[in-house]
Amino acid sequence: MARSRAATAADAEICMKLYDLRRESEMRKARNFVNYEFQPKGIDDALKLMQSMGTQENAWARQVFSFWEYAASLVVNKISTPIFS
């Protein structure tokens, strides 16, 4: 396994901003929808949600998915902080 570089103050600042975004009230609503309310029975349900542009549910799904895409990119690009180690 490749060794990670030491975390910098900039890394910590990015992680704190990410954490603050996660705690934001609209993000909490979005996570609640994605984690508990959206119960797809198959791919058609997921596609219907992702194609329903302009709906609150679509916006929440995109918000949650893009948040986790951003968080994963920090890990993939070897940002090493206590949050990700």
N, C-alpha and C positions, 0 to 999 in steps of 0.2 A: 504494500500500500504506500502510495506517495505521501511524503511528509508535508503537512500544511505549513504555510508561513505563519509567523507570529501575527496576531491581530494588532491592528493599529487603532488609533483614536478615531480615524475616519470610518473604519469597519464598525466600531462600537456605535458611532453616531447613526450609521445606516440601519443597524439592527434596532436601535431605539426608535427611529422613525417608523420602521416596519411594525414594531410592537405598538406604537401609538396608533397607527392605522388600524391595526387589528382590534383595538379597544373602541374605536369610533362608533357612535350609535348606529349609523346606517349600516356599517359593516357587521355589527352584531345582528341586525335584522336580516341581512343578507345571509350570514352564516346560519342563522336559525332556519331560514327557508331551505337552504341547500342541505343542511344536516338532518332536519326533522320533518319539514313539510313536503318537500319534493320527494315523492315515492314512485319513481318510474317503474312501470311494469315491463318495459323493454326499450329497445333502441328508438322506436317510434315516439315514445313519450319524451325521451331526451332530445330528439331532433325537433319535435314540436316546440319545446321550450326554447331551444337555441335559435329557432327560426321566427319566434314571436317577438320580433324587434318592436321596441316601444312600450313593452309591458314592464311592470315593476319586477315581475319574476325573472324575466330575461336579464334585466339590469342587475339584479342581485346575483344571479348565476355568473354573469360575466365579471362582476366585482370580486366574487370569491375566487373564481378560477384564475383571474389575472393576479390577485394577491399571492396565491400559492405558486403561480408561475414565477413571480418575482422572487419569492422566498427560495424556491428551488434553484433559481439562477445564482443566488449567492452561494449556495452549497456547491453547485457544479463548478463555479468559478473560484472555488477554494477560499472563500472569505471564512476565516477561522476565528470564531468568537465563542464565548461560553454558551451562547444560545444554540449554536450549531455543532458543538463538539461532543 
